[in-house]
Amino acid sequence: MFPNALIAHSLAFCPQADDLRTRINDFLLGEMDRHGLWRHWTREHPNHAQLPADLDDTGCASGALLRAGRPLPDIRDLLLANRNRQGLFYTWIVPRLRWTGLRHMRVALGPLRHPIVLFLFFRRTSAAPDDLDAVVNANALYCLGGFAGASAVTGHLVAVLRERREAQCDKWYENPFAIWYFFSRALSGLAPEARELVEARVGAAEPATALEDALAVCSLNYWRAPVPPQFVEFLIERQLQSGAWPRAALYHGGRARRRDGSFDPPHPDTPRWGGEALTTAFCLEALCGLDRGREGDA
């Protein structure tokens, strides 16, 4: 489900892909639950209903659909209720030890109808009920836009950039290019002070794959910043004869969080996800955004 949400957003920059984008958005709507939330597994997965909804999938899917003009249930109160006392978003929508409102509690208690499955999910994977992940916060911010208390999230993300903690800020993402992309998408209209940090960091980077290069170009496009010509040349040179771009991993199955908040390296068997379709969508966003990005978000 998740890659489709990212692709739908990227294709918004490419009018030639409107038909495909429409089909993807129809798919995303079909994956939405009755509360207006999303899970990482599709409905075809045997444990779909037992998996908690999360703000990464929900933020990206809802954000893409809202920008496509699709009518959606109002979930702002659900997302805003899923924050800690410092104002940062938890990744998973599960019951909390404090009152979070009747609607949030009703949604959060749903997976408890399958307690063994839920217990095994948090026991056998890297996920934890109290996960606080920077990219997930960025994607929730992308979905919600400005709101009372948004400064807690924007301040956290800007601090990650200032302190150069990109590789240690999120359990599911460790590639700095992915961090810059998601942060820029969320912060470009809300935290102008982040522009200089992103522009300097991306400008000094050396992408190793077409995916990294596309994410770098997109990050600069969100800030309407100049794009080094070699970044564009890199993309054009690496396009395959099929018209696609080579696959590369964007995110992985998580890593153990240490007590100080940093992470262990991912286990060698940790799954990583990406694909030609996802890389190609980011490349199209990057190239189309060179013109449209100067005029504002699609």
DACOR-V383812 format. One record per helix or strand. SS is the DSSP state (H for helix, E for strand). FROM is the first residue (numbers start at 0). LEN is the number of residues. If there is no record, write none. Layout:
SS:FROM:LEN  SS:FROM:LEN
This chain:
H:1:10  H:14:17  H:47:3  E:53:1  H:54:13  H:75:6  E:82:1  E:88:1  E:91:1  H:101:23  H:133:11  H:149:13  H:165:3  H:175:12  H:193:10  H:209:13  H:228:9  E:238:1  E:244:1  E:248:4  E:256:1  E:262:1  E:271:3  H:275:20
